[in-house]
């Protein structure tokens, strides 16, 4: 215990102490100091008076030990859930429950937590953990039709705490699951009934097919258009839809190890709540593209009015703190088919053009103080101050609803975290420090979900119906119509110039540097810090000297995937950075695709200065779910500007063989195909 008289010493509330090992588990140890003010022994409180500090008072500091589990085997992790250790980090239980599906299925955890009676674990501790689990992660027990996991929990609670709230929660959850199964069964029966109708009842008439074809070409829009409604109405309905979808997101579906599996064969049902937000994001970008490009005969001033209205809708979304639709609208306006329309942009008034530039800076990496992540943190801090300013006993002041975040930021953080940190450590220990960092991001998502319940917006069916019926143009259609509206020109001087380059390696490197300076021995590559901005995509650059080739559709939340139109490209253009705790070892995040007929799908991997081409090829194939025994059949190329490629020899160190000035995009191609391509050999 430490003490000082009169003047308080500046002591850190939490100080790193080191590591310790116990029963094969690795803990990081910290010392927590808590202050308590006491009177000197010569002075005591007077009769009838509360004690008050005096000049002779001194301060006591009580030091307590805090242990955070960093790595252990599964059985030790489960034991830690119910150990009741007073030195345990309080974040362990919620972190385990939120992330366990990334490394172990629910039934296996229950098998260790609920062994046959008599149980070796304290029943009251198990009941407490089950209560938190049922309350915070009920979908972990969804296992139709029998829901056997929930049945095991109900059996245990029936004898351990038959009258407790946990047993009641389990019974209520079973009832909810049965009702949901009945609804799904009814929907399936309706679908089967529709499938059994005569063909004439399902097949559209020639006239309707002709109308669909015209609508597909983006030339006809039946009924009202979205821009026929007011700015406030459109922005509010977009916010209503985004908030409802965000509230339904199950945070564990955002984990990098879960979301990155969405394109595997048979994984169509992976992360449905996240896919729903992606679909909504793509719908909004498609509405913007369709409304701006869908009428090729419009004059430039008329098209400029549409651009201005979408800018006003984006501004209103910003006022409503809806960063999801804000990002979707900006991505569409910055997409190449719209961005290249110099005559239309030239007719946009000065004020909306200035608003567009300011809004674009929110998702720009050039100004960290205006980044979406920092703005989100600032608004949350402001809400917290408003809550703290309420006098004790007074009614709480009404906080502004939201915000609705851009989910792609969190998806990218979690995918990069999953890429940078290993799942297992030496000795077959589960790297729980990685799971703790993932939980910090998931906990932030849950906190934002609670704030999103404050929106009081009413649905407007006509607007929602128009939104769903809005024409959706494909990538090829968008670019073709854009070239019809304004044929290729030498330059586009009137298009608004918005800095949009994203340097992912720079942000990851900054995070590594911060951890190197702040937490010795910490895990490298944590992109979860609020100061690191990991945006999942960047809109194409504005054309300067020539009309560019067709580009991908606007970025949408999460890493790129062929079925969800996910993001454009990530520019990896910064020098490598030393990894924490590994002297002389440098790393860089690269993206690798496979040259096949399944789309330009990139996967991110961590490249070190010791990696040879075979190991890089093997890890990339593993990320793409391709059988690794075929690694010797693939050749690695770096994609260079100007449609060029750099061939990486089989025995080369990829880190030093690659071009450091080019983006870190690579491609795997079968060697029989590689012989027919023109490549640049490294010198």
N, C-alpha and C positions, 0 to 999 in steps of 0.2 A: 504494500500500500504506500502511496506517495502523498505528501501533503506540502502545502505552501501557505504562508501567512500573508493576509492583506491582498497581494497581487496574484492573480491566477496565472499559472504557467500555460503556455500554448502547447497542448499535447494532442496528438492525432487521436480521434475516437477509435480508430481501428488500425492496428499495426500488424503487418505480416511478420510471422515468427519463424516459419519454415514448414517442413513436412514431417510426418510421422507415419509409420506403418504398423498396422495391427491386424493380425489374422489374415494376412494377404491383401488387405485393403489399404489404399494410400489416401491420406488425409492432408489437406493444407491447413495449417494452424495459424490463427490470428489471435491477437490479444485485444480485447475490447475494454476501453476505459470509460467508466461512468462516474460522474462527479456528484458528490453529496456535500453540502455545506453544514458544518457543525460549529457549536460554540466552544470556546476554549475551556479547559477544565476549571479555571478560576471563576468562570461566569456561568450563571444559570438563569433560567427564566424566573421572573418574579411571580408572586402569587396572583393568580387571576389574569395573567398576561401571557400572550403567545410568545415563544422565543423569537428573538430578532437578532440578526447579525450585528456585530460591532467591530471596532477596529482590531480587536484581539482575536476575532474569529479566524479560523483556518479552514482550508478545503481538504476534503478527503477524496481520493480517487480509488474506486474499487475496480480492480482488474480481474476480468473473467476470460476464460479460454473458450474460443469458438473453433470448432473443427468442421471443415467442409469436405465431404467425401469427393475425391477426384477420380478414383478408379477402383473397381472391385469386380469380383465375380457376381453372377446373378443371385445366387443364394445369399450372399452377403448384402447385396442391395435390398433384397426383400426383408432380411432381418433388420436392416437399418430403418425400415419403414415403421417398425413397431418397437424399436429398442427403448424409446423413452429417454435417450441420452440427453442430459441437460446441456451438454456442450455441443449438441448437434446444430448445424446450420438450419434455421427455420425454413429455408427455401427448399430443403431436400424433398420433403413429401410432395408438395405441389409440382416440383420439377419432374419427379419420377412419374407421377400420375399423368402429367401432360405429355410426356415424351416417350413413355415406355414402348409404345407401339412401333417405334423406330428400330427397336432391337429385340423385342420379345413380345409374343402374342399375349392377349389378356388371359386366356385359359391357362397358360403356363405360369403366370404370376399367381393366379388363384390357386393353382395346384401346390405352390410353395407356401402361400399365405393361409390356405384352408386345408391342411392335411387331415386325415381321419382322426377322430377323437381317440384319446384325449390329446388336445393340441399342445405342442411344446411352446407355442407363442402365447403371450398374455391375451386372453380373450377380450378384455376391455380395450387394449391397444389395437387389436385387429378390428373391432367394431368401430373405433374412431376413424381408422383409415378407410374402411368400407363406406362410412357415412360421407366422408369427403369425396370419395370416388363416385358414389351414386349421385351426389349433388352436382359436382363440377364436370363430370365426364360420363353422362348417362349412356351416350351412344357406344361406349366401349362394351356394353353388355347386350347390344343388339345382335342377335344370332338366331334369326328365324329358321324354322318355325318353332323349335322347342325352347329357344333361349336358355340353353343349358347352363351357361355361365351365370346368368341371373338366378337360375334355379339353385345352383350351389350356394350362392350368397344368401338366398332366402332360407335355405336349410340351416346354414350356420347361424344366421341371426335368429332363427326360430327358437334355438335353445340357448344362445349366448345372450340375447337381449330381445326377448319376444315382445315386450311392451315399449321398446325404445323407438325413437323417431327414425332410426336407420331401418328398422323392420317395416315401418309404415311407408318409408320412402321406396323401399324395394317393391312392396306390393303395388304402390301407385305406379311405379315405372312399368311393372308387368302389365297392368291395365292399359297404360298408354301404348305399349308395344302391340298388344292384341288389337286395339282399335286401329292402329296404323296398318297392321297386317290386313284387317278387314277392308280398309279403304283401298289398299293396293289390289286386293282380290277383286273388288268391285270394278276398279279401273281396268284390270286385265280382262274381266268378262265383257265390259263394254267394248274394249278393243277387238276382242274376238267376234263379238256380234257385228261390229262394223266390217270386219274382214269377211264375214259370211254374206254380206249384201250382194245383190246382183251386180255384175260388172258395170251395167249402165248407170247404177246409182253412184259408182265411184269414179267413173271415167269422165273427165270434163268434155264438154262439147267442143267441136272444132272452133267455134267462135271464142270460147273461153281459152282454148289453147293458144289461139292467135293473140288474145289479150295478154296471156302470160308471157308469150314470146316477146311482145312489144315491151312489156314491163321489164323483162329480163334485160333487154337492150337499153334500158334506162331512158326511154323516150316518152313513156306514158305514165301518168300517176293518176289513178282513179281516186275520187274523193278528195278531202282536204289534205293539204300538206302540213307538216309539222310547223313550218314557219308561218302558217296562217293564224296560229295562236300567239298570244302575247309572250313577251320575254319572261315575265314572272311565272306565267302558267307552265311554260315548258321547263324552266329551271326547277320549279318546285316539284313537278312530276318526276323529273330525272332524279332529284334528290330523294324523293319518296321511294322510288324503286331501288336506288343504290343503297339506301339505309336499310331497307327490308332484306336485301340480299346479304349485306354485310353482317346483319344480326344473325343470319342463318349459318354463317361460315363456322365450321368446326375447326378451331385453331390447329389441331394436330394434322389436319389435311394439308396445311401449309408447310409442314416439315419438308426439308429438301429431299430426304430419303423417300418420302411418300409422293410428293408432287413430281419428282423426276421420273417416277415409274409410270406416269400416265399414258405413255405411248407404247408400253410393252404389249405384246399380244395377250388378249383376254383381260386387259386392264381398263376397259371402257367405263367401269363403275368406280374407278379410283377418283377420290376427291370430288364428289359431285357438287358440293357447295362452293368449292373454289371455281370449278368449271362454270357454274352459273354466273359468277361475277365476271368471268372472262367473256362469256357469251353476251352479257349486258354491255360490257365495255366495247366489244366489237360491233354491237348493234348501234351504239351511239356514234362511233366513228363512221359506220356505214351510212347512218342518216345524214351526217354532215356531208360526206362525199356525194351521196345521192341528190341532196337538195342543191348543192352548189354546181355539180356537173351534169345533173339529170336533164337539163334543158339547154341543149347546145345552141339554140337560136337566140338566147338572151344577149342583149347588148352589154358591153362592159359595165356601164353604170348600174344596170339592173342586177348583174351578178355581184357587183360591189355591195349593193344593198343587202344581199343574202350574206355575204361575208361579214358585214357590219352587224347584222342581227345575231349571227352565231357568236361574234365577239361579245356582244352584250349579254347573250345567254351564258357564255363562259364567265363573264364578270359577275353575273347574278349567282352562278354556282359558287364562285369564290366567296361572295357575301354570305351565302348559306352554308359555307364551310364544307362544300361537297368537292373534295379534291379528286374524286374518281371520275365524274363526268367532266370536270374541268380538264383533267389530263386527256380524256378521250377526245374532247372537242379540239384542244390544242394540237394533239397528234394528227387529227384529220386535216386541220388547217395548215399544218407544217408538212403534210405528206406531199410528195413530188407532184402528183396530178393537179393539186390546187396551188401549191406554192409557186409553180412555174408560170402561173397566169399573170404576166406582168401588167397587161392592160386592165384587168379587173382589180388587181391590187393598187394600180395607179389611180383608180377612181375612188378608192376608199378614203373617207375623210380623215383629217389629221388626228382628231381625238380618239376614234376607235382604233386607229393604227397605233397610237401611243399606248392605249390600253392593251392591245395585243402584245406589244413588246414587253410591257411590264408583267403581264400574266405568264408569258413564255419564260421569263427569268425565274419563275418559281421552280421550274423543273430543269433549270440550267445548272451546270456544274461550275460555271465561271464565277459566280458570286455565292459563296457559302452562306452568307447571312440572309440570302433570299431563297435558299433551297427549300424544297417542299418539306423536307424532314425538319429543318430548323423552324420553319413557320409553324409546323404542327406542334413542335415542342413549346414554342412561345405561346401558342393559343392554349395549350393544356396548362402551362404555368400560370397564365392569366386567370383561367378558370379556378385554379387552386388558390390564388390570392383572393379572388372574390369570395370563395368559401371561407377562407381564414379571416376575412374582414368582418364577418357576421358577429355581432356581439353575442356573448353567451346568453342563452335563453330566448334569443330573438328568432323569428321565422327566417329560414334560409332564403336568400335572394335567388331568384330564378336565373339559372345559368343559361347561356345560349346553347342550343342543341348541337349535337355533333362534336367533333367533325367526323365526316365520312372520309377515311383515308384512301389513298391510291394503293390498293392491295399489292400491286406489283413490286413496290418498294420492299415490303416484308418478304415476299416470295423470293426475290433476288438475294436479300440478306441471308435467308435460310438455305438457299441453294449454294451460295458461296461458302457459307459456314460448313455445310455438309461436304463440300469439295475440299476445303482447306484443312479440316481436322479429321484424323482417323477415327473409325468406330471402335477399334480395339487397340490396346497397348500391349507392350511386352508382357508375357506371362498370361496371355488370354484374359486380360482384364478389360472390362467394359469402360470406355472413356466417358465417365459421367460428367467430367468438366465440360465436354462438348454438349451434353444434354442440358447442363445448367445454362449455358450460353443460349441454346435454342429456347429454353423456357423463358428467358428474359424477354425475347422477342414475342413469344406466344402470350406472355402475360400482358405485354403492351397492347396486343390485339384485343385481348379480353377487356382491358380497361377502356379502350375506344368503343368496344361494343356496348358497354354499359352506358357510355355517354350518348350513344346514338339513339337510345330509347327516348330521348327528350324531344324528338321531332313531333310536331303536331300538324301534319299535313294530310289533307283529305284527297283520296284518289279521284281523278277526273277521267271517267271511262272514255269519252271521245278522244282525249289527248293520248291516253294509253293505247287505244286501238289504232290511232294514226301512227304512233311510234312503231308499233309492230308491223303495220302495213307499209311503212316507208320503204321506197325502193333501195335495194342493196346491190351495189355494183361490185363486180369482181375486180381484181387487180388489173387484168388485161383491159376490161371495159373502161375502167377509170382512166387509164393512161391513153387509150385510143380516143375517148371522148375529149380528153384534155388537149390532145394534139389537133383534134378537129376544131375546138374552140379557138385555140391559138397555135398555129403551126410553129414548128421549131424555129427559133430565132438565134441570133448570135449571142445575145445576152439578155438578162432579165433585170434591168436596173431598178424597176419599180417594186419588185418583190421585197417585202420587209426583211431586213437582215437581222436574224436572231441567232446568237451564238448558241450552238446546241451540241458541241462535241463533248463526249463523255469519256473520261479516262478511268477505267475501272481499276487498273493496276495501281494507279496513283493513290486511290482511296484505300485499297487494301494495304498498300505499302505504308500509308500514314497510320493505319490502325496497328500494323505490326510494330512500327516505330514507337507508338504510344505505349503499347504493352511492354516493349523492351525497356522503356524508361520508367514504367510505373509498377510492373509486377514481375519481378525476377522469377524465372522459371515458369512463367505463365504460358498458356497455350497460344500458339501463334495463329494469326490469321482470323481473328474474330471480327467480322464485318458488322457486328450488331450494335456498335456504338452509335449513339444519336448524332455524332458529328461526322460519321462516314456516310456518304450519299451514294448508294448503290442502286441506280435506276436501271430497270431491266431493258431499256431500249432507247435509242435516240432517233429522232426523225431525220430524214436525209438532209444533207447540206443543200443550201440554196445554190442554184446553178449560177455560174459566173461567166464562163467563156463559151459554153456550148450547151445544147439541149441534152440533158443526161438521158441514159437508158432507163427503161422501166425499173422501178424499185418496188420493194415489198410494201404491203399495206401498213397502216399506222401501227405503232407499238401498242400492245395490250398487256395486261398484268401477267407477269411471270416470265420464265424462260421460254425460248422459242420452241414451237411445236407445230407440226403440219396440220393437226386437226383443230387447233385453237387460234391460228393466225397470230402466234406470239412472236416476240419482238424482232425488231430490225437487227441491227448489229451493235456490238459493244466494241468500242475502240480501245485496244490494249497497247498503249504507246509510250509507257514510261519506263525508265531504267529499273532493273531488278533491285530487290531489297533484301538484306540479310534476314534470315529467319531467326526468331528469338531462340536463344539457347543452343544454336548450332553454328559454331564458329566457322566462318568462311563459306557457308552454304547460302546460296541465293535462290530465290523462287520467283516465279511469274505465273499468273493465271492465263492459260491459253484456251481456245475453243477449237474443237475438232469435229468435223462432219465426215460423213461417208458418202462417196460418190456413187449414188444409186438412184433408183426411180421413186424414192419415198419422200422426196422433198429435201430442202436444205436445212436439215436439223442439226444444230450444234449442241455439243455437250462441253461443259467446262471441266478442266482438270488442272491440277497443280503441277507445274513443271519446275524441277530443281536443277541446279547446275551440275548435278551428277547423273542425270537421266540420259540414257542412251536410247536410240530410236526404237529398239524392240520393246523395251519396257513402256515407252510412251504409247506405242501402237497397242500393246496388250491392255493397258488401262483404258484407252479410248474405246476399244471394242467392248470392254466390260461395261463402260458407261452406256454404250449403244445396245447392250444386251445381245451382242453377237458372240458366238462360240469362240472362246479365246484360242483353242488349238489351231485356228485358222490365221493366227497373227502373222505367221511367216509368209502368208500369201498377199499381204497388204504392203503398199509403199506409202510413205508419209511425204506430203507436200505442204509447203507454206504458201498461202494465197497472197500474192503481191498485187499492188495497184497496177492498173492497165491490163487486166486479164492475163497476168503472168503468174507463174508458179515457180517455187524454189524446191527442187528435189532434195530431200534429206537422205543421205546415204544410210544404209542399214547399220553400219558400225559407228555412226557419228554421234557425238554429244549434241543433242537437239538444242540445248540452251545456248551453245556457242555457234552452232551451225546456222541457226535461224538469223534472219535479218532483223536487227533490233529496231530499225527505223520503221518497219512495216507493222500493221496491226497483227496481233497474235492469233490469226485465224489459220487453221490447218485443215487439210483434207486427207482422208484415207482413200486410196484407190487400189483395186486389185492389180497385181503386177502385170497380168496379161493385158489390162487396159492401159496401164501406165506407159507401156512401150509405144503407144500410139499418140501420146500427148507431147506437146512442146514445152519443155521446162528449162529453167535456168539452174545450172549446177553451181554449188557453192564454191567460192574461190578461197 
